[in-house]
Amino acid sequence: MSTLPSIHGLAALILIALAPAAFANDAGDPDQSCDGPTAAVVDCLGAKTVRWDKRMTIAYQQALKNAVSPQQQDRLRAAQRLWIQYRDANCLYHGQGEGTIARVDAAECVRSMTETRARELEGLGHQ
């Protein structure tokens, strides 16, 4: 697919460009409101995404350890890869809108989808 490099590029750009905010201050605080100019909002959402991405990674690794068979591990790996492709494609779509709000929409898309997936993976085995 010709759009895959740009899809992966969007996610990488959002996470790489915004990751410093997660370490510079407490912008990733889940209770903090992301307000202000577009760049500040995008930075804040990026910092929150970094935190959710860490939680998602930990939950994913734990789910792999808890898998009852190699086949279940393989299915989880495949599902996670496809989920990442879906998230990236979905959020790329949001980033194609008009004006600077498209940057906010794309950043919020990545943040919210990553949070949802982290919570889903954390809930595996607790059902």
C-alpha positions as CSV (number, residue, x, y, z in Angstrom):
1,M,0.0,0.0,0.0
2,S,1.4,3.4,-0.9
3,T,0.0,5.1,2.2
4,L,1.7,3.0,4.8
5,P,4.9,5.0,5.0
6,S,2.9,8.2,5.6
7,I,0.7,6.4,8.1
8,H,3.7,5.2,10.1
9,G,5.3,8.5,9.6
10,L,2.3,10.3,11.3
11,A,2.5,8.1,14.3
12,A,6.2,8.4,14.5
13,L,6.1,12.1,14.1
14,I,3.5,12.6,16.8
15,L,5.3,10.4,19.3
16,I,8.8,11.6,18.5
17,A,8.0,15.3,18.2
18,L,5.9,15.3,21.3
19,A,7.8,12.9,23.6
20,P,10.1,15.7,25.1
21,A,7.0,17.3,26.7
22,A,6.5,14.1,28.7
23,F,9.9,14.4,30.2
24,A,10.2,18.2,30.4
25,N,7.3,18.7,32.9
26,D,4.1,17.0,34.0
27,A,2.2,17.7,30.8
28,G,1.3,14.0,30.6
29,D,-0.8,14.2,33.7
30,P,-4.0,12.3,32.8
31,D,-6.1,14.9,34.8
32,Q,-4.4,17.9,33.2
33,S,-6.5,19.8,30.7
34,C,-4.7,20.4,27.4
35,D,-5.5,24.1,26.7
36,G,-3.7,27.0,25.0
37,P,-2.3,27.5,21.5
38,T,-2.3,24.7,19.1
39,A,1.3,23.8,19.6
40,A,0.8,23.6,23.4
41,V,-2.3,21.4,23.0
42,V,-0.5,19.1,20.6
43,D,2.5,18.9,23.0
44,C,0.2,18.1,26.0
45,L,-1.6,15.4,24.0
46,G,1.7,14.0,22.9
47,A,3.0,13.8,26.4
48,K,-0.2,12.0,27.5
49,T,0.2,9.6,24.5
50,V,3.7,8.7,25.6
51,R,2.4,7.7,29.0
52,W,-0.5,5.7,27.6
53,D,1.9,4.1,25.1
54,K,4.2,3.0,28.0
55,R,1.1,1.5,29.8
56,M,0.0,-0.2,26.6
57,T,3.5,-1.7,26.1
58,I,3.6,-3.1,29.7
59,A,0.1,-4.5,29.4
60,Y,0.9,-6.1,26.0
61,Q,4.1,-7.7,27.4
62,Q,2.1,-9.0,30.4
63,A,-0.6,-10.4,28.1
64,L,2.1,-12.2,26.1
65,K,3.4,-13.7,29.3
66,N,-0.1,-14.8,30.4
67,A,-0.9,-16.4,27.1
68,V,-1.7,-20.1,27.5
69,S,-0.1,-21.2,24.3
70,P,2.3,-20.1,21.6
71,Q,-0.7,-19.9,19.2
72,Q,-2.4,-17.4,21.6
73,Q,0.8,-15.4,21.7
74,D,1.0,-15.4,17.9
75,R,-2.6,-14.2,17.7
76,L,-2.0,-11.4,20.1
77,R,1.1,-10.3,18.2
78,A,-0.8,-10.3,15.0
79,A,-3.7,-8.4,16.6
80,Q,-1.4,-5.8,18.0
81,R,0.4,-5.2,14.7
82,L,-3.0,-4.8,12.9
83,W,-4.3,-2.5,15.7
84,I,-1.3,-0.2,15.3
85,Q,-1.8,-0.1,11.5
86,Y,-5.5,0.7,12.1
87,R,-4.7,3.4,14.7
88,D,-2.1,5.0,12.4
89,A,-4.4,5.0,9.4
90,N,-7.4,6.3,11.4
91,C,-5.4,9.1,13.0
92,L,-3.8,10.0,9.6
93,Y,-7.3,10.6,8.3
94,H,-8.0,12.9,11.2
95,G,-4.8,14.8,10.5
96,Q,-5.8,15.5,7.0
97,G,-8.4,18.1,8.0
98,E,-8.4,21.8,7.4
99,G,-6.3,24.2,9.4
100,T,-4.3,23.8,12.6
101,I,-7.2,22.0,14.3
102,A,-6.3,18.9,12.2
103,R,-3.0,18.6,14.2
104,V,-5.0,18.6,17.4
105,D,-7.5,16.1,16.0
106,A,-4.7,13.8,15.0
107,A,-2.9,14.0,18.3
108,E,-6.1,13.4,20.2
109,C,-6.9,10.5,18.0
110,V,-3.6,8.8,18.8
111,R,-3.9,9.6,22.5
112,S,-7.5,8.3,22.9
113,M,-7.0,5.2,20.8
114,T,-3.8,4.4,22.7
115,E,-5.5,4.8,26.0
116,T,-8.4,2.6,24.9
117,R,-6.0,-0.1,23.8
118,A,-3.9,0.1,26.9
119,R,-7.0,-0.3,29.1
120,E,-8.2,-3.2,26.9
121,L,-4.8,-5.0,27.2
122,E,-4.7,-4.3,31.0
123,G,-8.1,-6.0,31.3
124,L,-7.1,-9.2,29.5
125,G,-7.3,-12.1,32.0
126,H,-9.5,-10.1,34.3
127,Q,-12.7,-10.9,32.4
